[in-house]
């Protein structure tokens, strides 16, 4: 996978993770100037196959992957949560 494609996957995964749930159409509308629909759908399919995102019949995307907590403010690091407990990196 080329670096641009990998960045697209990471950016969409981060957005869905931070939102928790988002209608797919709303998410696409917010990025449609940067990504065409075919690429967007391919990235969403990658995330679904990786069991990071689920999509219901109403096309709402939901993050089902690991949960993280930010430590150290905006410039901090993301630390995984296991059972609601922070795990040291």
C-alpha positions in Angstrom: 0.0 0.0 0.0 1.5 3.4 -1.0 2.0 6.0 1.7 -0.9 8.2 0.5 -3.3 5.3 0.7 -2.0 4.3 4.2 -2.5 7.9 5.3 -6.1 7.9 4.0 -6.8 4.7 6.0 -5.3 6.1 9.1 -7.1 9.4 8.8 -10.5 7.8 8.4 -9.9 5.3 11.1 -8.8 8.1 13.5 -11.9 10.2 12.6 -14.3 7.3 13.2 -12.5 6.3 16.4 -12.7 9.8 17.8 -16.4 10.2 16.9 -17.4 6.7 18.0 -20.3 6.7 15.6 -20.9 8.7 12.4 -23.2 8.4 9.4 -21.1 7.3 6.5 -22.6 9.9 4.2 -21.8 12.7 6.7 -18.2 11.5 7.0 -17.8 11.3 3.2 -19.3 14.8 2.7 -16.7 16.2 5.0 -13.8 14.9 2.9 -15.3 14.6 -0.6 -13.0 17.5 -1.8 -10.0 15.3 -1.0 -11.1 11.7 -1.7 -13.3 10.3 -4.4 -16.2 8.1 -3.5 -14.6 4.9 -4.8 -11.5 5.4 -2.7 -13.6 6.3 0.4 -15.6 3.1 0.0 -12.4 1.1 -0.5 -10.9 2.5 2.8 -14.1 1.8 4.7 -14.1 -1.8 3.4 -10.5 -2.2 4.6 -11.5 -0.9 8.1 -14.5 -3.3 8.2 -12.4 -6.3 7.1 -9.9 -5.4 9.8 -12.7 -5.5 12.3 -12.1 -1.9 13.3 -15.3 -0.5 12.0 -18.9 -1.9 11.6 -21.6 -0.5 9.4 -25.3 -1.0 10.1 -28.2 -1.0 7.6 -28.6 2.8 7.9 -24.9 3.2 6.9 -23.8 4.4 10.3 -20.2 3.6 10.9 -19.2 2.6 14.5 -15.7 2.1 15.9 -15.3 -1.4 17.2 -11.5 -1.5 17.4 -9.3 -0.8 20.4 -10.0 2.2 22.6 -7.3 4.7 23.5 -6.9 7.5 25.9 -4.8 10.6 25.2 -2.2 11.4 27.9 -0.4 14.7 27.9 -2.9 17.0 26.0 -2.9 17.7 22.3 0.7 16.8 21.8 0.6 13.8 24.1 0.4 10.1 23.2 -2.5 7.7 22.8 -2.4 4.9 25.3 -4.6 1.7 24.9 -7.3 1.1 27.3 -7.9 -2.5 28.4 -11.1 -3.0 30.3 -11.2 0.8 30.9 -7.7 0.8 32.5 -4.8 2.6 30.9 -1.9 0.4 29.9 1.5 1.9 29.9 3.3 2.1 26.5 
